Amino acid sequence: MTCYITSIPFAVITWNGTNGELVKKDAECMMYAKNCVFRVHFASGGVTVKSVKIKYLRPLD
């Protein structure tokens, strides 16, 4: 799964067969503008997303 912020890839998250078990994956990114588009792309099938959480960590310095 590739994660994009306003068409710029910032993380690639991979799974290597979980035999149906739920797996939690984390990635951090910096949003440099007030309005951004967050998008994920799955290159191949076989993944079911249960939830996506976006959390505010800290303001821009």
Secondary structure, 3 states (H helix, E strand, C coil): CEEEECCEEEEECCCCCCCCCCCCCCCCCCCCCCCCCEEEECCCCCCCCCCCCCCCCCCCC
